[in-house]
Amino acid sequence: MIGHELGGRYEIITRIGGGGMALVYKAHDILLNRNVAVKVLRQQFVHDEEFIRRFRREAQSAAALSHPNVVSIYDVGQEDDTHYIVMEYVEGNNLNEIIKERAPLQSDEAVRIATQICDALDHAHHNQIIHRDIKPHNILIGKNGRVKVTDFGIARAVTSSTITQTGSVVGSVHYFSPEHAKGIVTGEKSDIYSLGIVLYQMVTGKLPFLGESPISVALKHLQEHFAEPRTINPYIPQSVENIILRSMRKNPNERYASASEMLIDLETALQPERLDEPKITFGHPDFDETRVMPAIRGSIADKFAASAVASKTEPVDTAQISAKAEDDDNEKDKSDRWNSKGLEEEPRKNKWVKPVVTVFVTFLVIGLVYWGAMTVLSWFDIKEVDVPYVVNKTETEARTMLEQAGLKVEEPTVYTEKPDIPKDVVYEQSKPNQRVKVGSFIKLYVSKGPKLETVSDYKGKSYEDTYNTLVSLGVDENSIEKTEVFSDETPGTIIEQTPASGEQFDPKTAKFSFTVSQGKETFPMPKLIDMTEKEAIALIKSKGLKINEADIVREPSYKPEGTVIAQYPFDPEASVSEGEAITLTVSSGLPDEALEYTFNIVISPAVAGKTSEIRITYTDARGENIEWGKRKIKDTQTFPVKVILSPNTEASVTIYRDKQFTDTFSKTYDDVKSGAEGAPETVPGTETPPVDQPAQTEESPTDGNTTTTNEQPADPQDQQPANQTAEQ
């Protein structure tokens, strides 16, 4: 049934309960997107046409109930041989579980629960629906404290043939009313009696009647007193005990007239003026209780012996037995007074002898019969033991406790997935809080723990997708750990995982750890522009990058030939990882429209005969303020400075002497293109040198060349510069 889609609408999720007539499942209503409870009729009843007909009718009647303390009925249906009722799903516990865990409950909590149950019964009774199976198992307590009564109308649907087949009345015998135990028609007051037992169990933690078998418990409902609540729990207010005593009277006429009357009593039970009210009394004992038998005369001694044995199963009509004994004695006295001739003899003098002998013989016979009966019963008498309470114990501990008590575990043990109960822990048992014969069987219900999921192989998959999948399974977001590392895998791809694939996990407690690729390790791209081709290729390879020299692009530029003028696809300082391919663009020389021009600049020292430092910069198509070089001179010299011009541009040369700006000379592209040759540019000195100054030799710090200065300066036109070309 688990996983089945009932009626094309209700997806069965898990089994959550069951009884003698039906099984209850948690399901999901696909159409309305909500959880519901689905009660499915047991298979042994699906061929009883009368039962099915009444089952449907009663389910429809229960659906007519609309009350905050009644579980709502949503739907009734049939699929093949499966008959089902769809009802409200209540998130919480049933009252039986709460009693097992916390009983005895505080009086105010017990009265609050009983008040809501009684309110639900009052609503049902006004709609002509009798529950007939009020017990803690059918009382649901939501997480908000709201009480919900369930299983309305099911017990009424039982037929006589069903009772014959099962061998017992449907329902829980511990909560039967006396009239229910007799098998006669039950009414509203039967529900009141059952509610009284539920309230009794809540405040005492015990059931009023226990026995070896359902028959013996049913007879106790008919014939025996129960221990009054305050003798078990003296903290119960007298007003609450009075409600229990009245609702549990064996005579229905002495109970509450209706659920509404009991509801009024419950609502005021804890008022201060009622807590110590007088104990309720009744005029006479309940009509079905076993009565003390009057003295029995010898003529019926044998009949009494038989009745004494029979009284274990049936009540004895003592009035009839007493009358019969008197009739027998009168007849015997008459027969003793007549002789064979029909004449009455004279009374004997010792009239007391015969009665004494008769009484003696009677008691002797009674004693012998009693002794014989006890002897025979002792042959079959088996020692009784208390059933240990093993709920919340491990299965191993539970089995050990039951075996030590002389009991046996009924096989097979029921194993069920329980998300809130640890694995191998007993969550329910049969016959709790009872005395049973040694060797009796106890059924155990053991938790398989929460439903476990299987870990998939997430390696190579997207971390984002894996994260969303685990969260949808119920894994806590904070239980998923991510560690990023550099690798050759695609960024965001899972490389390692814990736990490993194939392991099982509980989504509520599991922790996952993933190692995720963040791609290859990166570093800043070096600047290759303005390097020579050879230098750039060497640097690319040293960084682990790739370059195909056949793919190098060569194009004209104003940079010197062989100089890198562009790099692709990564600009300087961009993030790049090992193995990436780089493409270079290298200068192949000047473009066709470029013009070259040489400035011939004649420069004299500031003071003739004394050394001056000359510094020259130029601006042309290759850039601005390019250093041409420095020289030290003692006499007038000519300095050729070559520049390159592009269309619509101008080239200039700037002279610094002794670290001071001296002069600037310029040419436009059009001037050079026209071919006009200008006179040499001259930078004269500032003072006249003395006539007798000797010749000196100076060494330039820039290029190490040596210049000799004679007493008479050479012709400037014949002088060559220290460096013929100034290129950076």
Beta strands, then each sheet from edge to edge (+ up, - down):
strand 1: 5-6
strand 2: 10-18
strand 3: 22-29
strand 4: 34-41
strand 5: 73-79
strand 6: 82-88
strand 7: 92-94
strand 8: 139-142
strand 9: 147-149
strand 10: 384-386
strand 11: 408-416
strand 12: 426-429
strand 13: 435-437
strand 14: 441-447
strand 15: 453-454
strand 16: 480-485
strand 17: 494-498
strand 18: 504-505
strand 19: 512-517
strand 20: 522-524
strand 21: 546-547
strand 22: 553-555
strand 23: 564-568
strand 24: 575-577
strand 25: 581-587
strand 26: 595-603
strand 27: 612-620
strand 28: 623-633
strand 29: 637-645
strand 30: 650-657
strand 31: 660-668
strand 32: 681-683
strand 33: 697-699
strand 34: 706-708
sheet 1: 1+ 2- 3+ 4- 6+ 5-
sheet 2: 7+ 8- 9+
sheet 3: 10+ 13-
sheet 4: 11+ 14+ 12-
sheet 5: 15+ 18-
sheet 6: 16+ 19+ 17-
sheet 7: 20+ 24-
sheet 8: 21+ 25+ 22+
sheet 9: 21+ 25+ 23-
sheet 10: 29+ 26- 32-
sheet 11: 28+ 27- 30+ 31-
sheet 12: 33+ 34-
end
